[in-house]
């Protein structure tokens, strides 16, 4: 994803009003939108994906079985899967007091997704929009903007939220998907445990232990949009208490398309390698050491010179388990990211040092305490050669101190559980922040859970809020907000999770969010035209419903998916005047969306999988609604797997975030060997 590029011709000073939509633009945000839906393709593809399995013989047919690690979980197993993102401890999915979705490694593999952003489309409680070949927007419960700044994303406990632009550079997150154990996706605040920026959701990406990735994995292929790719992983160890893996992967991806079908000129490539080692020196202890290195090139539509990114990270974790009710964890990591963007003449290097500690212990027989503390140092160095735009100061060291405590009490054994807690943080921009929450879960029977929550969370200021200036030297036309405060939300949630049948699970969550002090750009001293400053001039509210389900129709056919309804209202705070363009920049969200995934095991080792998703119209700027469908056909024979995947098969091309770049129909083939 690119830095913000400023278009001087887009500044309308004649009217004394600065338009965020006009002034802050990306070089690939231009043109009109078009969407062509081929009805005959829609009918035939959906028929094949969702009704063809019904014509397969119900008799048991002996087929080639995949390796044990690839077998999909039953509905019963899914409901009993242990998740950690809600309470920072292991608990059954069926009993969590939160709107949480789980994407298993098998769900992702069977979808045909080849990167994290594509994999996250499988979650009905996320909004995912592809901008161009390498850039995507991922958000939860609205505010789907260029940098979705109210969603916290972690990979094995390492935060990938950037303090420069307040979001996630998804082009830099390219894990080997084969090594994913699961992705836990919480829609709703998570600030009490995870801290600032977990306002509307938390994505916790969890990779498999080295013990579960032994042997050789080799994969490669190519196609039309995903031009070529390859991956190699080897896992070994002493067979008892020391296990490791190393991997390397590479891909080249073609460009998205312009509305007229021409090449969008934004192809890219990425090479990444890494390792993980897990050591179990004694029964209560576990030590983990892991790291990654990546480097990529993103080709520019503005000229022959290319933009580059690279980064390295290393993480160490020590876990000691005293009992089922008591454990402690100490984690440290270093993360370096660097990117150089030619069109905006900007480069940024961010070095992050983080230490985090947590301890859980029983207070009484029916009560436990979880507490912890952390420290993070972020050293950011951003430079632009253009005198017109930049960050002032160009270098900044940012510190984050945090501590939290959570009290979990069982009021009625195996029936009623109450959890209260808070996190206190101190950052360099807004000072101390307090993020309390209360959650209650009532389980009247083993297959039914009703839960509710009230939470407060904040989106802490970042460099784009306080240090962004046009030009870089006074007098400023646009200046960062020296007094910009954190954005705040009070969230109310109510949910119901049930398993009415052994092979059917349902989850329903309703929410209402009350926002205060949202980002705005306004005249600092009206009626004086300059400068415009970044302020907290917007309040708002949102509400919606999230529904998800998993059904095991037969031993060989499973359906999963869901539907989300979302509505948002924003308005000026008293004494502030914000333009419609600024409101548009705060998020372009679909009101309705759904996703359905069909996973079918056919005789003789064949697999037939379909993912269909519908995304409603986006209003500001306008993007038409679309229906997309991905189909995967695979054949497994002993340790080999051959698959063909077609993506976005319904249209020849369609826009998702804007009309300037559109996602094409594509196909790729893949050959995999596991030993």
LOFITI-897217 format. One line per field, with one value per residue (C-alpha): residue in three letters; x, y, z. Coordinates in nm, 3 decimals. Layout:
! LOFITI-897217
code	ALA	...
X	X	...
Y	Y	...
Z	Z	...
! end
This chain:
! LOFITI-897217
code	UNK	UNK	UNK	UNK	UNK	UNK	UNK	UNK	UNK	UNK	UNK	UNK	UNK	UNK	UNK	UNK	UNK	UNK	UNK	UNK	UNK	UNK	UNK	UNK	UNK	UNK	UNK	UNK	UNK	UNK	UNK	UNK	UNK	UNK	UNK	UNK	UNK	UNK	UNK	UNK	UNK	UNK	UNK	UNK	UNK	UNK	UNK	UNK	UNK	UNK	UNK	UNK	UNK	UNK	UNK	UNK	UNK	UNK	UNK	UNK	UNK	UNK	UNK	UNK	UNK	UNK	UNK	UNK	UNK	UNK	UNK	UNK	UNK	UNK	UNK	UNK	UNK	UNK	UNK	UNK	UNK	UNK	UNK	UNK	UNK	UNK	UNK	UNK	UNK	UNK	UNK	UNK	UNK	UNK	UNK	UNK	UNK	UNK	UNK	UNK	UNK	UNK	UNK	UNK	UNK	UNK	UNK	UNK	UNK	UNK	UNK	UNK	UNK	UNK	UNK	UNK	UNK	UNK	UNK	UNK	UNK	UNK	UNK	UNK	UNK	UNK	UNK	UNK	UNK	UNK	UNK	UNK	UNK	UNK	UNK	UNK	UNK	UNK	UNK	UNK	UNK	UNK	UNK	UNK	UNK	UNK	UNK	UNK	UNK	UNK	UNK	UNK	UNK	UNK	UNK	UNK	UNK	UNK	UNK	UNK	UNK	UNK	UNK	UNK	UNK	UNK	UNK	UNK	UNK	UNK	UNK	UNK	UNK	UNK	UNK	UNK	UNK	UNK	UNK	UNK	UNK	UNK	UNK	UNK	UNK	UNK	UNK	UNK	UNK	UNK	UNK	UNK	UNK	UNK	UNK	UNK	UNK	UNK	UNK	UNK	UNK	UNK	UNK	UNK	UNK	UNK	UNK	UNK	UNK	UNK	UNK	UNK	UNK	UNK	UNK	UNK	UNK	UNK	UNK	UNK	UNK	UNK	UNK	UNK	UNK	UNK	UNK	UNK	UNK	UNK	UNK	UNK	UNK	UNK	UNK	UNK	UNK	UNK	UNK	UNK	UNK	UNK	UNK	UNK	UNK	UNK	UNK	UNK	UNK	UNK	UNK	UNK	UNK	UNK	UNK	UNK	UNK	UNK	UNK	UNK	UNK	UNK	UNK	UNK	UNK	UNK	UNK	UNK	UNK	UNK	UNK	UNK	UNK	UNK	UNK	UNK	UNK	UNK	UNK	UNK	UNK	UNK	UNK	UNK	UNK	UNK	UNK	UNK	UNK	UNK	UNK	UNK	UNK	UNK	UNK	UNK	UNK	UNK	UNK	UNK	UNK	UNK	UNK	UNK	UNK	UNK	UNK	UNK	UNK	UNK	UNK	UNK	UNK	UNK	UNK	UNK	UNK	UNK	UNK	UNK	UNK	UNK	UNK	UNK	UNK	UNK	UNK	UNK	UNK	UNK	UNK	UNK	UNK	UNK	UNK	UNK	UNK	UNK	UNK	UNK	UNK	UNK	UNK	UNK	UNK	UNK	UNK	UNK	UNK	UNK	UNK	UNK	UNK	UNK	UNK	UNK	UNK	UNK	UNK	UNK	UNK	UNK	UNK	UNK	UNK	UNK	UNK	UNK	UNK	UNK	UNK	UNK	UNK	UNK	UNK	UNK	UNK	UNK	UNK	UNK	UNK	UNK	UNK	UNK	UNK	UNK	UNK	UNK	UNK	UNK	UNK	UNK	UNK	UNK	UNK	UNK	UNK	UNK	UNK	UNK	UNK	UNK	UNK	UNK	UNK	UNK	UNK	UNK	UNK	UNK	UNK	UNK	UNK	UNK	UNK	UNK	UNK	UNK	UNK	UNK	UNK	UNK	UNK	UNK	UNK	UNK	UNK	UNK	UNK	UNK	UNK	UNK	UNK	UNK	UNK	UNK	UNK	UNK	UNK	UNK	UNK	UNK	UNK	UNK	UNK	UNK	UNK	UNK	UNK	UNK	UNK	UNK	UNK	UNK	UNK	UNK	UNK	UNK	UNK	UNK	UNK	UNK	UNK	UNK	UNK	UNK	UNK	UNK	UNK	UNK	UNK	UNK	UNK	UNK	UNK	UNK	UNK	UNK	UNK	UNK	UNK	UNK	UNK	UNK	UNK	UNK	UNK	UNK	UNK	UNK	UNK	UNK	UNK	UNK	UNK	UNK	UNK	UNK	UNK	UNK	UNK	UNK	UNK	UNK	UNK	UNK	UNK	UNK	UNK	UNK	UNK	UNK	UNK	UNK	UNK	UNK	UNK	UNK	UNK	UNK	UNK	UNK	UNK	UNK	UNK	UNK	UNK	UNK	UNK	UNK	UNK	UNK	UNK	UNK	UNK	UNK	UNK	UNK	UNK	UNK	UNK	UNK	UNK	UNK	UNK	UNK	UNK	UNK	UNK	UNK	UNK	UNK	UNK	UNK	UNK	UNK	UNK	UNK	UNK	UNK	UNK	UNK	UNK	UNK	UNK	UNK	UNK	UNK	UNK	UNK	UNK	UNK	UNK	UNK	UNK	UNK	UNK	UNK	UNK	UNK	UNK	UNK	UNK	UNK	UNK	UNK	UNK	UNK	UNK	UNK	UNK	UNK	UNK	UNK	UNK	UNK	UNK	UNK	UNK	UNK	UNK	UNK	UNK	UNK	UNK	UNK	UNK	UNK	UNK	UNK	UNK	UNK	UNK	UNK	UNK	UNK	UNK	UNK	UNK	UNK	UNK	UNK	UNK	UNK	UNK	UNK	UNK	UNK	UNK	UNK	UNK	UNK	UNK	UNK	UNK	UNK	UNK	UNK	UNK	UNK	UNK	UNK	UNK	UNK	UNK	UNK	UNK	UNK	UNK	UNK	UNK	UNK	UNK	UNK	UNK	UNK	UNK	UNK	UNK	UNK	UNK	UNK	UNK	UNK	UNK	UNK	UNK	UNK	UNK	UNK	UNK	UNK	UNK	UNK	UNK
X	0.000	0.126	0.187	-0.060	0.014	-0.098	-0.240	-0.191	-0.451	-0.707	-0.692	-0.992	-0.887	-1.114	-1.411	-1.215	-1.298	-1.047	-1.182	-1.013	-1.142	-0.984	-0.663	-0.552	-0.560	-0.378	-0.229	-0.455	-0.783	-0.929	-1.190	-1.546	-1.688	-1.837	-1.966	-2.094	-2.278	-2.329	-2.647	-2.593	-2.251	-2.400	-2.666	-2.435	-2.154	-2.378	-2.568	-2.248	-2.110	-2.410	-2.641	-2.413	-2.306	-2.669	-2.649	-2.343	-2.426	-2.495	-2.334	-1.995	-1.726	-1.370	-1.148	-0.792	-0.768	-0.569	-0.298	-0.436	-0.335	-0.560	-0.882	-1.157	-1.318	-1.674	-1.927	-1.889	-1.513	-1.542	-1.767	-1.518	-1.210	-0.997	-0.970	-0.747	-0.830	-1.134	-0.986	-0.610	-0.652	-0.784	-1.162	-1.416	-1.557	-1.911	-1.873	-1.710	-1.887	-1.794	-1.879	-1.594	-1.541	-1.285	-1.119	-0.936	-0.634	-0.847	-1.118	-0.851	-0.682	-1.012	-1.110	-0.818	-0.705	-0.339	-0.287	-0.417	-0.652	-0.821	-0.846	-1.017	-1.298	-1.422	-1.525	-1.876	-1.803	-1.523	-1.530	-1.252	-1.200	-0.918	-0.774	-0.527	-0.292	-0.104	-0.327	-0.636	-0.859	-0.977	-1.214	-1.474	-1.802	-1.746	-1.502	-1.365	-1.118	-0.777	-0.611	-0.873	-0.752	-0.997	-0.889	-0.599	-0.417	-0.170	0.040	0.136	0.104	0.304	0.108	0.131	-0.057	0.159	0.175	0.263	-0.070	-0.278	-0.356	-0.208	0.012	-0.144	0.112	0.374	0.178	0.251	0.264	0.287	-0.085	-0.010	0.132	-0.180	-0.352	-0.645	-0.744	-0.955	-1.163	-1.340	-1.581	-1.627	-1.392	-1.093	-0.914	-0.946	-0.695	-0.522	-0.504	-0.553	-0.678	-0.880	-1.192	-1.408	-1.230	-0.926	-0.772	-0.541	-0.350	-0.209	0.040	0.097	0.361	0.679	0.577	0.274	0.473	0.728	0.853	0.867	0.608	0.662	0.415	0.416	0.204	0.079	-0.199	-0.344	-0.362	-0.140	0.128	0.360	0.433	0.632	0.693	0.923	0.911	1.108	1.035	1.256	1.370	1.480	1.139	1.077	1.102	1.270	1.104	1.177	1.079	1.224	1.045	1.080	0.816	0.794	0.520	0.469	0.126	-0.007	-0.185	-0.548	-0.735	-0.853	-1.226	-1.160	-0.977	-0.623	-0.340	-0.351	0.032	0.061	0.201	0.422	0.634	0.736	0.996	0.973	1.146	1.139	1.176	1.015	1.153	0.951	1.131	0.968	1.247	1.012	0.640	0.525	0.745	0.743	0.987	0.921	1.156	1.044	1.121	1.059	1.229	1.056	1.139	0.918	0.884	0.566	0.556	0.428	0.165	0.334	0.666	0.940	1.085	0.951	0.864	1.021	0.941	1.131	1.127	1.245	1.102	1.201	0.984	1.055	0.797	0.820	0.509	0.484	0.167	0.119	-0.229	-0.546	-0.624	-0.277	-0.005	0.227	0.367	0.655	0.692	0.945	0.975	1.159	1.001	1.158	0.962	1.097	0.930	1.029	0.753	0.870	0.558	0.526	0.908	0.861	1.050	0.973	1.164	0.994	1.172	0.950	1.067	0.798	0.784	0.464	0.397	0.079	-0.007	-0.326	-0.403	-0.711	-0.828	-1.103	-1.252	-1.484	-1.278	-0.956	-0.742	-0.555	-0.314	-0.023	0.198	0.381	0.617	0.666	0.919	0.855	1.132	0.994	1.201	1.002	1.146	1.009	1.220	0.925	0.902	0.526	0.431	0.592	0.594	0.714	0.929	1.059	1.183	0.996	1.043	0.710	0.667	0.367	0.329	0.042	-0.107	-0.430	-0.627	-0.928	-1.145	-1.344	-1.601	-1.833	-2.155	-2.342	-2.120	-2.128	-2.416	-2.335	-1.996	-1.911	-1.591	-1.482	-1.153	-0.968	-0.651	-0.456	-0.213	0.007	0.108	0.305	0.012	-0.292	-0.141	-0.330	-0.613	-0.851	-1.043	-1.279	-1.529	-1.783	-1.901	-2.157	-2.224	-2.522	-2.524	-2.867	-2.770	-2.469	-2.579	-2.693	-2.503	-2.642	-2.390	-2.372	-2.098	-2.039	-1.695	-1.498	-1.213	-0.997	-0.809	-0.490	-0.349	-0.080	0.173	-0.073	-0.292	-0.029	0.278	0.132	0.193	0.148	0.400	0.676	0.771	0.554	0.320	0.117	-0.188	-0.268	-0.118	-0.136	-0.338	-0.108	-0.406	-0.563	-0.716	-0.798	-1.115	-1.350	-1.633	-1.879	-2.001	-2.307	-2.330	-2.577	-2.527	-2.660	-2.466	-2.636	-2.590	-2.952	-2.836	-2.516	-2.423	-2.551	-2.421	-2.559	-2.429	-2.610	-2.464	-2.626	-2.433	-2.471	-2.162	-2.153	-1.847	-1.694	-1.405	-1.370	-1.108	-1.185	-1.004	-1.125	-1.025	-0.820	-0.925	-1.234	-1.301	-0.925	-0.875	-0.549	-0.435	-0.660	-0.584	-0.666	-0.922	-1.177	-1.482	-1.713	-1.941	-2.133	-2.309	-2.341	-2.547	-2.590	-2.642	-2.399	-2.523	-2.306	-2.368	-2.192	-2.378	-2.241	-2.499	-2.334	-2.010	-1.860	-2.037	-2.009	-2.146	-2.029	-2.087	-2.297	-2.464	-2.392	-2.616	-2.443	-2.558	-2.358	-2.447	-2.191	-2.246	-2.063	-1.987	-2.108	-1.871	-1.724	-1.785	-1.690	-1.747	-1.911	-1.576	-1.430	-1.726	-1.665	-1.300	-1.406	-1.527	-1.715	-1.914	-2.158	-2.492	-2.544	-2.298	-2.292	-2.049	-2.112	-1.842	-1.922	-1.665	-1.723	-1.517	-1.592	-1.502	-1.156	-0.977	-1.147	-1.252	-1.497	-1.518	-1.705	-1.703	-1.976	-1.992	-2.215	-2.113	-2.368	-2.331	-2.080	-2.210	-1.921	-1.763	-2.012	-1.909	-2.173	-2.269	-2.122	-2.154	-1.831	-1.764	-1.446	-1.432	-1.165	-1.131	-0.857	-0.741	-0.538	-0.334	-0.115	0.114	0.032	-0.238	-0.330	-0.577	-0.725	-0.883	-1.098	-1.151	-1.406	-1.569	-1.898	-1.768	-1.488	-1.379	-1.536	-1.441	-1.431	-1.284	-1.287	-1.330	-0.975	-0.856	-1.077	-1.029	-1.017	-1.153	-0.861	-0.752	-0.443	-0.317	-0.128	0.077	0.157	0.371	0.380	0.623
Y	0.000	0.344	0.655	0.938	1.138	1.499	1.644	2.022	2.074	1.912	2.192	2.419	2.733	2.962	2.862	2.859	2.492	2.210	1.878	1.574	1.365	1.607	1.696	1.362	1.113	0.801	0.791	0.501	0.667	0.803	0.723	0.596	0.266	-0.009	-0.354	-0.611	-0.904	-1.200	-1.365	-1.691	-1.732	-1.660	-1.927	-2.195	-2.138	-2.126	-2.431	-2.631	-2.515	-2.560	-2.813	-3.052	-3.222	-3.320	-3.549	-3.737	-4.088	-4.105	-4.447	-4.464	-4.457	-4.545	-4.249	-4.143	-3.981	-3.661	-3.637	-3.618	-3.255	-3.154	-3.318	-3.067	-3.034	-3.141	-2.891	-3.045	-3.002	-2.646	-2.545	-2.694	-2.541	-2.347	-1.973	-1.719	-1.376	-1.294	-1.353	-1.396	-1.753	-2.074	-2.114	-2.298	-2.109	-2.207	-2.032	-1.702	-1.376	-1.212	-1.197	-1.417	-1.604	-1.877	-1.949	-2.279	-2.360	-2.608	-2.346	-2.122	-2.398	-2.519	-2.164	-2.125	-1.802	-1.722	-1.429	-1.311	-1.045	-1.300	-1.545	-1.285	-1.255	-1.587	-1.415	-1.264	-1.010	-0.836	-0.584	-0.656	-0.445	-0.484	-0.151	-0.278	-0.572	-0.529	-0.307	-0.407	-0.257	-0.475	-0.350	-0.465	-0.290	-0.008	0.279	0.095	0.360	0.354	0.281	0.110	0.260	0.094	-0.267	-0.430	-0.709	-0.947	-1.233	-1.477	-1.194	-0.941	-0.626	-0.520	-0.191	0.096	0.424	0.614	0.588	0.424	0.100	-0.215	-0.245	-0.567	-0.597	-0.669	-0.952	-1.260	-1.571	-1.923	-2.005	-2.375	-2.302	-2.123	-2.302	-2.060	-1.696	-1.565	-1.264	-1.057	-0.790	-0.541	-0.369	-0.553	-0.263	-0.398	-0.674	-0.572	-0.195	0.105	0.068	-0.248	-0.031	-0.221	-0.554	-0.774	-1.016	-1.269	-1.479	-1.794	-2.020	-2.389	-2.504	-2.646	-2.985	-2.982	-2.896	-3.178	-3.310	-3.152	-2.928	-2.824	-2.626	-2.428	-2.311	-2.012	-1.857	-1.539	-1.288	-1.477	-1.524	-1.769	-1.884	-2.139	-2.241	-2.483	-2.571	-2.825	-2.927	-3.138	-3.187	-3.450	-3.615	-3.555	-3.197	-2.986	-2.905	-2.652	-2.548	-2.323	-2.196	-1.977	-1.861	-1.635	-1.504	-1.267	-1.111	-0.928	-0.592	-0.517	-0.364	-0.019	0.027	-0.011	-0.341	-0.204	-0.309	-0.118	-0.108	-0.215	-0.567	-0.675	-0.956	-1.072	-1.311	-1.420	-1.669	-1.755	-2.005	-2.127	-2.334	-2.478	-2.627	-2.811	-2.836	-2.964	-3.037	-2.691	-2.486	-2.401	-2.178	-2.039	-1.849	-1.741	-1.484	-1.373	-1.178	-1.034	-0.816	-0.703	-0.470	-0.286	-0.153	0.200	0.341	0.683	0.598	0.344	0.353	0.097	0.111	-0.135	-0.279	-0.508	-0.607	-0.844	-0.960	-1.194	-1.302	-1.502	-1.637	-1.828	-1.994	-2.175	-2.361	-2.426	-2.576	-2.545	-2.225	-2.071	-1.980	-1.699	-1.579	-1.350	-1.233	-1.008	-0.911	-0.681	-0.576	-0.364	-0.242	-0.027	0.104	0.349	0.493	0.658	0.855	1.025	1.049	0.914	0.655	0.522	0.298	0.178	-0.019	-0.162	-0.313	-0.477	-0.666	-0.811	-1.008	-1.168	-1.387	-1.576	-1.727	-1.841	-1.603	-1.828	-2.154	-1.976	-1.665	-1.598	-1.293	-1.215	-0.926	-0.803	-0.517	-0.412	-0.161	-0.070	0.160	0.265	0.449	0.599	0.778	0.926	1.145	1.301	1.476	1.690	2.025	2.025	1.754	1.573	1.471	1.729	1.627	1.362	1.142	1.047	0.799	0.689	0.502	0.304	0.190	-0.039	-0.248	-0.443	-0.650	-0.873	-1.049	-1.351	-1.491	-1.787	-1.674	-2.000	-2.302	-2.391	-2.146	-1.779	-1.610	-1.243	-1.079	-0.723	-0.552	-0.252	-0.153	0.164	0.292	0.596	0.715	1.020	1.191	1.177	1.067	0.822	0.615	0.391	0.113	-0.080	-0.350	-0.582	-0.912	-1.164	-1.511	-1.725	-2.089	-2.232	-2.562	-2.713	-2.608	-2.251	-1.940	-1.587	-1.310	-0.934	-0.673	-0.302	-0.172	0.147	0.158	0.425	0.478	0.650	0.936	0.850	1.041	1.099	1.286	1.508	1.530	1.555	1.898	2.075	2.219	2.095	2.448	2.741	2.892	2.571	2.519	2.197	2.108	1.811	1.849	1.921	1.877	1.587	1.355	0.987	0.868	0.698	0.447	0.308	-0.023	-0.224	-0.586	-0.871	-1.217	-1.570	-1.881	-2.217	-2.567	-2.681	-2.996	-3.192	-3.086	-2.727	-2.421	-2.067	-1.738	-1.403	-1.074	-0.729	-0.413	-0.039	0.185	0.545	0.734	1.059	1.279	1.124	1.256	1.567	1.830	2.190	2.554	2.632	2.997	3.066	3.273	3.276	3.028	2.883	2.668	2.366	2.141	1.787	1.796	1.581	1.741	1.445	1.231	0.930	0.607	0.271	-0.040	-0.372	-0.745	-1.028	-1.379	-1.683	-2.055	-2.384	-2.692	-3.041	-3.161	-3.498	-3.666	-3.522	-3.184	-2.883	-2.529	-2.226	-1.853	-1.564	-1.227	-0.879	-0.572	-0.243	0.119	0.427	0.793	1.072	1.439	1.760	1.822	2.160	2.433	2.228	2.239	1.929	1.883	1.585	1.488	1.447	1.232	1.017	0.970	0.820	0.499	0.363	0.072	-0.176	-0.202	-0.567	-0.844	-1.222	-1.505	-1.878	-2.145	-2.497	-2.770	-3.105	-3.426	-3.630	-3.993	-4.102	-3.819	-3.529	-3.206	-2.946	-2.617	-2.293	-1.953	-1.702	-1.352	-1.050	-0.694	-0.415	-0.077	0.169	0.523	0.763	0.739	0.524	0.164	-0.075	-0.389	-0.713	-1.088	-1.287	-1.657	-1.864	-2.234	-2.490	-2.841	-3.058	-3.419	-3.583	-3.895	-4.024	-3.730	-3.526	-3.269	-3.104	-2.816	-2.561	-2.244	-1.989	-1.655	-1.378	-1.594	-1.408	-1.084	-1.023	-0.751	-0.547	-0.256	-0.296	0.021	0.260	0.241	0.331	-0.025	-0.330	-0.692	-0.931	-1.280	-1.519	-1.881	-2.058	-2.412	-2.553	-2.867	-2.966	-3.244	-3.330	-3.578
Z	0.000	-0.091	0.112	0.070	-0.242	-0.254	-0.574	-0.567	-0.839	-0.613	-0.355	-0.398	-0.213	-0.413	-0.202	0.120	0.170	0.166	0.043	0.192	-0.096	-0.346	-0.165	-0.024	-0.306	-0.410	-0.754	-0.845	-0.733	-1.056	-1.321	-1.331	-1.213	-1.415	-1.331	-1.575	-1.425	-1.656	-1.533	-1.717	-1.556	-1.214	-1.248	-1.385	-1.135	-0.830	-0.953	-0.989	-0.656	-0.431	-0.598	-0.785	-0.457	-0.398	-0.703	-0.577	-0.460	-0.088	-0.065	0.105	-0.162	-0.077	-0.165	-0.118	0.224	0.272	0.536	0.890	0.934	0.643	0.763	0.825	1.164	1.233	1.368	1.715	1.698	1.571	1.860	2.106	1.946	2.194	2.117	2.291	2.148	2.363	2.709	2.639	2.759	2.609	2.616	2.406	2.110	2.212	2.551	2.447	2.528	2.200	1.830	1.711	1.386	1.327	0.994	1.013	0.801	0.609	0.538	0.387	0.187	0.044	-0.059	-0.299	-0.131	-0.191	0.051	0.387	0.253	0.027	0.317	0.534	0.276	0.415	0.738	0.711	0.986	0.793	0.509	0.256	-0.056	-0.307	-0.425	-0.684	-0.732	-0.405	-0.186	0.011	0.277	0.565	0.834	1.087	1.166	0.924	0.871	0.567	0.458	0.290	0.623	0.839	1.165	1.407	1.357	1.542	1.356	1.519	1.382	1.658	1.910	1.705	1.619	1.253	1.304	1.177	1.375	1.056	0.874	1.150	0.971	0.823	0.515	0.384	0.106	0.373	0.542	0.332	0.546	0.408	0.429	0.460	0.808	0.936	1.220	1.238	1.226	1.514	1.413	1.678	1.562	1.842	2.088	2.229	2.395	2.750	2.675	2.353	2.389	2.165	1.808	1.884	1.846	1.600	1.597	1.646	1.398	1.561	1.306	1.464	1.288	1.357	1.600	1.451	1.590	1.358	1.043	1.025	0.694	0.350	0.186	-0.174	-0.382	-0.705	-0.994	-1.184	-1.383	-1.529	-1.238	-0.995	-1.256	-1.079	-0.724	-0.532	-0.171	0.011	0.379	0.579	0.937	1.162	1.522	1.768	1.775	2.146	2.272	2.003	1.671	1.399	1.049	0.780	0.472	0.166	-0.081	-0.384	-0.613	-0.907	-0.951	-1.254	-1.253	-1.196	-1.490	-1.587	-1.660	-2.035	-1.979	-2.020	-1.792	-1.463	-1.442	-1.077	-1.081	-0.792	-0.654	-0.311	-0.171	0.192	0.416	0.783	1.061	1.381	1.667	1.958	2.256	2.547	2.807	3.078	3.106	3.228	2.994	2.626	2.440	2.094	1.865	1.520	1.255	0.898	0.622	0.314	0.016	-0.268	-0.565	-0.660	-1.013	-1.061	-1.290	-1.270	-1.430	-1.495	-1.142	-0.897	-0.529	-0.289	0.053	0.286	0.649	0.918	1.248	1.527	1.820	2.135	2.378	2.705	2.845	3.178	3.273	3.644	3.615	3.408	3.602	3.624	3.374	3.273	2.945	2.851	2.493	2.321	1.957	1.720	1.392	1.118	0.817	0.536	0.225	-0.045	-0.260	-0.579	-0.686	-0.348	-0.311	0.041	0.241	0.585	0.823	1.140	1.410	1.684	2.013	2.225	2.554	2.697	3.015	3.148	3.447	3.527	3.868	4.065	4.336	4.471	4.354	4.111	4.036	3.846	3.781	3.461	3.467	3.261	3.153	2.842	2.685	2.320	2.155	1.795	1.611	1.290	1.027	0.737	0.464	0.146	-0.118	-0.225	-0.042	-0.087	0.160	0.450	0.812	1.065	1.243	0.999	1.284	1.598	1.882	2.027	2.354	2.473	2.834	2.924	3.203	3.234	3.481	3.426	3.682	3.567	3.809	3.772	3.938	3.874	3.800	3.428	3.375	3.442	3.402	3.458	3.332	3.408	3.342	3.212	3.037	3.107	2.849	2.806	2.459	2.348	2.172	2.399	2.730	2.950	2.806	3.003	2.827	3.057	2.966	3.122	2.970	3.082	2.942	3.034	2.928	3.013	2.849	2.682	2.332	2.403	2.512	2.550	2.604	2.638	2.668	2.726	2.632	2.589	2.338	2.177	1.853	1.963	1.753	1.501	1.295	1.010	1.261	1.425	1.198	0.846	0.683	0.350	0.277	0.506	0.614	0.732	0.638	0.630	0.413	0.598	0.935	1.163	1.477	1.771	2.003	1.818	2.077	2.059	1.886	2.131	2.126	2.377	2.237	2.339	2.220	2.259	2.114	2.097	1.999	1.962	1.829	1.780	1.600	1.628	1.274	1.276	1.462	1.454	1.587	1.606	1.729	1.743	1.826	1.878	1.881	2.004	1.870	1.989	1.870	1.525	1.282	1.076	0.868	0.921	0.909	1.217	1.246	1.038	0.838	0.768	0.481	0.615	0.771	0.773	1.066	1.169	1.450	1.636	1.479	1.414	1.629	1.512	1.575	1.405	1.452	1.284	1.296	1.220	1.148	1.081	1.048	0.983	0.862	0.807	0.555	0.503	0.594	0.276	0.239	0.467	0.429	0.624	0.591	0.710	0.657	0.794	0.806	0.890	0.920	1.018	1.081	1.125	1.206	1.297	1.661	1.792	1.680	1.394	1.021	0.824	0.451	0.286	0.135	0.483	0.585	0.275	0.372	0.707	0.549	0.252	0.392	0.237	0.416	0.323	0.252	0.268	0.206	0.162	0.137	0.016	0.091	-0.079	-0.067	-0.379	-0.448	-0.565	-0.383	-0.564	-0.391	-0.523	-0.334	-0.401	-0.233	-0.323	-0.179	-0.230	-0.141	-0.145	-0.313	-0.167	-0.156	-0.110	-0.359	-0.548	-0.625	-0.763	-0.577	-0.703	-0.672	-0.693	-0.706	-0.664	-0.759	-0.668	-0.811	-0.663	-0.679	-0.404	-0.472	-0.190	-0.109	-0.418	-0.474	-0.804	-0.798	-1.037	-0.896	-1.075	-0.899	-0.960	-1.227	-1.258	-1.413	-1.655	-1.409	-1.128	-0.899	-0.521	-0.368	-0.665	-1.040	-1.139	-1.076	-1.117	-1.016	-1.315	-1.360	-1.319	-1.298	-1.165	-1.126	-0.828	-0.762	-0.401	-0.253	0.117	0.266
! end
